[in-house]
Amino acid sequence: MLTFHLISDCLRPLHGRHLPDCIKTVRRFLLATPLALTALLPALLTPSLAQAQSCEAVRAAQGAETISVHCGGAPSATFDHNNQLWVAFVADKHVYVSRSQDQGNTFSDPVQVNAVAEDAEFNGENRPKIIVADNGTVLLSWTTKTSNRFTGEIRFSRSTDGGRSFEPPRTVNDDGLAIGHRFDSLFLTDTGKLYVIWIDKRDLEASLARSEDYPGAAIYYTVSDNLGASFRPNVRVSHNSCECCRIAVAPHGDNNIAILWRQIFGDQIRDHAIAVLSPDGMVSDLSRATVDDWQIDACPHHGPTMVPASSDGQYHMSWFSAGTIHSGIHYARYDLASAAPADIIKVDGTPGAGHPSLATFDGTLYLVWKGFDGMSTPVQLMRSHDEGHSWSAPQTVITTDQASDHPLLITSSEGVFLSWSSQQHGYVFKELSND
């Protein structure tokens, strides 16, 4: 019993206690009690994941119809201002929200967001998004497919009672057309401006009606000044975006945001563009962000990631390309003033590597991505302590030889966490900043 309490105390959240001291305590105990080694070794070798378990195991224990974050499609996570974890996911044509007060070790019963079933998208590039405002309002957006011909609507719902119930979903694209509106992103500024950004084909439809050529789609956005009670009219950011890649979003000042997306340049070159958006519909600093010369008349389903750098107007970004100039996953630091990237490095050029995610915490820049070694898929991690000028060697955080989602980095006031889902492990939530 002493063994159990000793290890349990060491491995639970440390509440300010030093991990090295904890490890020394366990080591002294093991040296003093040789017989304890056999009993404790399995626990010590278990990865420090937040009670990850496969959906198969969950449903074997709780029933075949169990709705769980471990069985959900394309989960997305966020922290509220109390560092409580919230996760949104899709199951049986419904969006669900579940929360955790112990950093993913246990979860509340999922709450259904949309009472009426709809074909909500759930894949790595197109998943529900969730944000919790400081006043406790839970904000959600997602894409609902309206046909099998790549049409859809951008949906929004919110909870004003702490996630116990949700308002009926609303469509935020305001054109009323049965066309493609997909790949939404959601962002809330510190001043309470709520942005929804997505890929939109209304200009393509108008061009086709005039018998004019229109490569790709367009980027549109809308803003709410009252946490989603109402939204302003839709605004176009750019013509000729790629049709099917996620849009990266980062703050720019108090009210504005910067976005990074895959754009079509010239004759089907699909690199990236960047722009700054304001709540009143002003688009500025629109320029080309990457020059890879990836010429492909197809949908890569491979969007970028971006976070602010320490200098105003600069952003860390990472992306995938199969271009003739850059191929594989790359990192760069982009400066809006000079409209040019710097410190470009190849992160991983091996076949199958992709889907990077960036985060910053306490002066350290974190980058994760999916690799492939020919047999299995490892989630890889690198760190930079000098604003991306140099990086640590890649390390494997977790691996699987089964189907898996794209890795995402989630930041709280306490650290950086990996949010990831796989058939083998279920939903994984793991702190990276204390590793």
Secondary structure as UniProt FT lines:
FT   HELIX           2..11
FT   TURN            15..16
FT   HELIX           19..32
FT   HELIX           35..45
FT   HELIX           55..62
FT   TURN            64..65
FT   TURN            69..71
FT   STRAND          73..79
FT   TURN            81..82
FT   STRAND          85..91
FT   TURN            92..93
FT   STRAND          94..100
FT   TURN            103..104
FT   STRAND          111..112
FT   TURN            124..125
FT   STRAND          129..132
FT   TURN            134..135
FT   STRAND          138..145
FT   STRAND          152..159
FT   TURN            162..163
FT   STRAND          170..171
FT   STRAND          181..188
FT   TURN            190..191
FT   STRAND          194..200
FT   HELIX           202..209
FT   TURN            210..211
FT   STRAND          217..224
FT   TURN            227..228
FT   STRAND          235..241
FT   STRAND          248..252
FT   TURN            253..255
FT   STRAND          256..265
FT   TURN            266..268
FT   STRAND          269..277
FT   TURN            279..280
FT   STRAND          283..290
FT   STRAND          305..308
FT   TURN            312..313
FT   STRAND          314..322
FT   STRAND          327..335
FT   TURN            336..339
FT   STRAND          340..348
FT   TURN            351..352
FT   STRAND          354..361
FT   TURN            362..363
FT   STRAND          364..370
FT   STRAND          377..384
FT   TURN            387..388
FT   STRAND          395..400
FT   STRAND          408..411
FT   STRAND          416..422
FT   TURN            423..425
FT   STRAND          426..431
FT   TURN            433..434
//
